[in-house]
Amino acid sequence: MAAVQTTASMIAPLAHPERAAMASLFLPCEPLQAAGLHPYSCEGFGCFLAGTQAEQAFLQYAESEGLPDTFCSYHRVFIGAAELGLMPRPRFILNTTLACDANLLTFRRLAEHFGVPQFVVDVPYEPSQEAVDYVAGQLREMVKFIEGQTGQAISEDVLSAAVARSQRSMDNFSRFMTMKAEKRMLSAVTDQMFTAFTLHNLLGTEETEKFTIKCLKEAKNAPAASGKRLLWMHTIPYWVHPLRDVLDYSEKVQIVGCDMSFEGLVKADPTDPYRAMAERIVYSAFNGPVQRRIDRGIAAARQLKADGVIWFCHWGCKHTLGGAQLAKQKFEEAGYPCLILDGDGCDRSHGGEGQMATRVEAFIEMLEGEQA
């Protein structure tokens, strides 16, 4: 269901660019939904273009225009595709400063390329209620910006209803994680990436709430847990076929969670929609020092009853790369063996596919040996 919903959301901005607004991954998109606009995802299209195996031409063009290969490949793919004329012009661009420097550079560059207005939501590095107030004020200004760009008022009732759906969806997914701890639910690695998109750019839609309800129903009817259970931290290199051969629909080992899906789950009061949206990004595990992300991962490992953790160092993500050794230390102190895995989420030129799968297989064998 998440795959169908995500694919439809990718098609909508291409089919109706006049109703599309580019939005970064961590931006609350309920105001766009209330305005009847389609979220147009730079990161999402980076994934999809890599899935077509066409990313190299766009990466090479971006590098020829001065973007280094240490810049996030999701963003480089989209920038290359946009500047080569493949991607349509959005109405305007909205982005947060969360969670990396690519956000600050990419969306400013795209706004200049397309010649469209841009609104940036600044997220303070230190989470606090003062930061929530500050971000909530910016989100109110963002709604005024959207109204000014579209010439239509955004209904507070429609916005509040969308934010209430967001909270119900997050609550459902958190319950699903708890139920999943006792269940065997086979899936493909791409399912985790679809879920991450559904619980970000599509959070607040009726379809996302239905998806989380379906997750609960499937967990209720699933068989008892068996095999090894892995928690995956960061993006998943779904294009690596040897890795998929190990992990897709395997009874031996399952990825039971990915922090890209649960990093922003919060308990907020939907009757104050601006504060509720602000809390989601201010208290995101991706905001602030990497220890917050590690702590959230350890809590999720306990909730999901994981046997081990894979910390994926996506090339170009300084936050993940810089925190790798600390993460390994802290996860293992908490009782969770941790594999640091290097690679790239969507750039095939980095290679190492077979080695990546071999290291994961060896890690699984180690976990099985510990149990014996």
Disulfide bonds with the S-S distance in Angstrom:
none
